[in-house]
């Protein structure tokens, strides 16, 4: 006997779960994005059982939601970018695409999702989420033996918008640091100041351990960074003074900011900007600011790359937004 159950998520995504039960056979189920597909499958399955060809549960019947959930549990935790990947996976799992299988997903369905998503978020965000979906399907095909193609490959990616060039404007740094001196997030001022002074990424700052900080030599050693390499970051006098003020008296060990998570910074930083009446500033912009200041101090490209950890100097150019007024002074 076959049954079809309509399912709806809180965000309005609809799917239809078809089940076929018969005495002596295991229950077989499959999820479809439309009722017609579910009805056809029930009819075909019941006919196969009647002719003695009871199909075994088919891994191809796993929905994209199920594949993404498995991917999050088995693959994502081993990645350096686990947190942003999980972040980009969530809207995909809430979308109508999640009800498809690798067999029923079409380029048209992906294009429709892309176009609707572009009305809500930036092209770069859509590209990241398409990349996540593409990789989940590829991984399922290569490692789990599910699926034979990848419809996402046939979908044109939107052109990314212009690279951000947000820098701190006159007076903003002082207001920002003052706003970061908040008892509800006592760590924030130090984290922000170190980002401006060193150009370190948020994760690198929060992962900094006292065992790898040498204040006498004014260096901090970063292990297994985003690009896969270790690197040693030189510390400015301001950065040394900051860390010296935080350093415990006796043989410190462990994280400089124990217990502080990326999500905590993600929540606290925008609130500090709001208190400081600063608009359009993101935490990662502080890395842009630091790289630009390095160039304004006449460091060459290779020196800046050794500090920031960029392997591709073309990428470093995106983070370098020199102050035109200062350049005018140099030109005379």
Secondary structure, 3 states (H helix, E strand, C coil): CEEEEEEECCCCCEEEEEEECCCCCCCEEEEECCHHHHHHHHHHHHHHHHCCCCCCCCHHHCEHHHHHHHHHHHCHHHCCCHHHHHHHHHHHHHCHHHHCECCCCCHHHHHHHHHHHHCCCCHHHHHHHHHHHHHHHHHHHHHCCCCCCCHHHHCCCCCCCCCCCCCCCCCHHHHHHHHHCCHHHCCHHHHHHHHHHHCCCHHHHHCCEHHHEECCCCEEEECCCCCCCCEEEECCHHHHHHHHHHCCCCCCCCECCCCCCHHHHHHHHHHHHHHCCCCCCCCCHHHHHHHHHHHHCCCCHHHHHHHHCCCCHHHHHHCCCCCHHHHHHHHC
